[in-house]
Amino acid sequence: MGGSKIMNKPIRIKLDENENPYGFPKEIFEKVAREMDSDYIARYTKAPTKEVSDALIDYIKETARVNFIDGEWITVSAGADDAIKLLMELRPERVVLFPPTYFYYYYFVKGLKLNYEEFPLIDDLYIPEVELKEGDMVFLPNPNNPTGHLFKDEEILKLLESPATVVIDEAYFEFSWKTSVKFLKDHKNLVIIRTFSKAFAFAGQRFGYIIAHPEMIEKVNSVKGDYNVPSFVMKLAVKALRNRSLFLGKIKEIEMERLRMAEELENLGLKPFPSQTNFLYFKVKNAEEIKDKLSEMGIYVRVLWDGIRVSIGKKEENDAFIEALKEILG
Amino acid sequence: MGGSKIMNKPIRIKLDENENPYGFPKEIFEKVAREMDSDYIARYTKAPTKEVSDALIDYIKETARVNFIDGEWITVSAGADDAIKLLMELRPERVVLFPPTYFYYYYFVKGLKLNYEEFPLIDDLYIPEVELKEGDMVFLPNPNNPTGHLFKDEEILKLLESPATVVIDEAYFEFSWKTSVKFLKDHKNLVIIRTFSKAFAFAGQRFGYIIAHPEMIEKVNSVKGDYNVPSFVMKLAVKALRNRSLFLGKIKEIEMERLRMAEELENLGLKPFPSQTNFLYFKVKNAEEIKDKLSEMGIYVRVLWDGIRVSIGKKEENDAFIEALKEILG
């Protein structure tokens, strides 16, 4: 497929928000809708329901190989963004960020007018030495976003040994199965955020959850409101967990494509970071210019900290991106 | 139906949250689910969509008989509770409440650790004289909750002439068609909250909206996050508005039942407040004790400021409540 062909037909290839390119199974969505009772739709439903709480606990215990998690250790949110916001609503004295990091942390920090400080990752990869105090709240995506790489357990443990609240944002957990859940037992200052927007193809329906010591969960519940997630969305999450092999199969497809894409980028002389997610990130001169040219060709990516972050789409979308990039880089 | 009969079979009559007793039409719910595209479910969808924004604008303009409202004047939330929270996240210096008032205001005031002050309504009906300052944020349900009565336009205008931000919570708008929307044009400090949880039988699915001057909407959008409402829920709201006569017909049923119930309560020597909502409120000695006895009989109501608030349910539910109350009051 040549670049000129791409330019001649109006296409729209969305590789800018790390969504799941395979969509959510229609038959599951409709089945959950059919199972919703007319009265249940109209009644307030406290979130989380026991049903979704139990399903999440089973999933967490199985995937993290721990047994101490129960209903007091989790709560739910309208996606991971809402989880981030709920934690920031506890109004830490200082939010600590390690850029390049998830850009939406800045959105809420500014919206909620919080004090924050940035400490850049060393070589864009390693957490720097920082003196953390009580009253600090650290936000760290793991795998990191936009780089996609995993931090080492030792790096996370070092943060946990400080008096700060440490929020590990595991939005892309299902791509690596690596988690800090095992540290929760000994570290009351650890909070883990998860989302159904990536692996479970739920981005438009907003579902996330928080795992932390019961004392922290109680604090979050004191600001979240009783009914912060629609009952339909909770049922949808339960069904997705019960049918998880459907979603996990798609993740393997995405991983295969990510490996192929990384090779293609290397063949173009670029250096993608080692990713354990559904996106790749590479530093490049004139990132903004390249993004604009791609956008004119109907291909959407994101520029973050002078690098380009591109989501892994379906094979034909990824091909179109690589062809377009070849044309632009000449 | 006798009280003893009620006590002999396990019933559960929920008259404690002012939900819509007729439920949400299943066929509409399932139709919207069928119309959701697999890819659309999985993609982030900025809230509000143009579709739901346009539908809300048409509805507001028609029901308030104004023409100055456009997309810049509204934003959406996960129910009215989320709208309340979003406004409180702007962190006013003082929240001003007029009890008896909506009890959930206190929940968020406390959760978000805001400064607040209470000025009781005169005779539980009229807004007292209060000196309001810039930095104040007034929350006032109209019709009021738990009393159910409407405040006069003059009372609201008096608040609006102060430098405070005045939030009028019109959760029960569809029961009276009375609104302060007409005051928005001349009062930048006015904010109106609405919900789909009552008239539109949506409580479990969480949808609300805020109407205010574009400057205020911009402030709210700076804290709300781009994706705060599921795309499915926005589609559901559009469909509900397009089928609104279905819901309005049920409101007329509820109103008829409310009139009948008020008479029944008066026959018991009680004095229900004049309600323009789907609930009634009356002061009574030993309100807590009566509530507990009703609860033992499977009938749930709420005690607020030494009075009982009871939702208007279906005819047979209301009958059961009246019979039980007769038995308790002896």
Interface residues (C-beta under 8 A of the other chain):
Chain A: K14 E17 E19 N20 P21 Y22 G23 F24 P25 K26 F29 E30 V32 A33 R34 M36 D37 S38 D39 Y40 I41 A42 R43 Y44 T45 A78 G79 D81 D82 K85 E89 R91 Y104 Y107 F108 K110 G111 L112 K113 S197 A201 F202 A203 G204 Q205 R206 S222 V223 K224 G225 D226 Y227 N228 V229 P230 S231 F232 V233
Chain B: K14 E17 E19 N20 P21 Y22 G23 F24 P25 K26 F29 E30 V32 A33 R34 M36 D37 S38 D39 Y40 I41 A42 R43 Y44 T45 A78 G79 D81 D82 K85 E89 R91 Y104 Y107 F108 K110 G111 L112 K113 S197 A201 F202 A203 G204 Q205 R206 S222 V223 K224 G225 D226 Y227 N228 V229 P230 S231 F232 V233
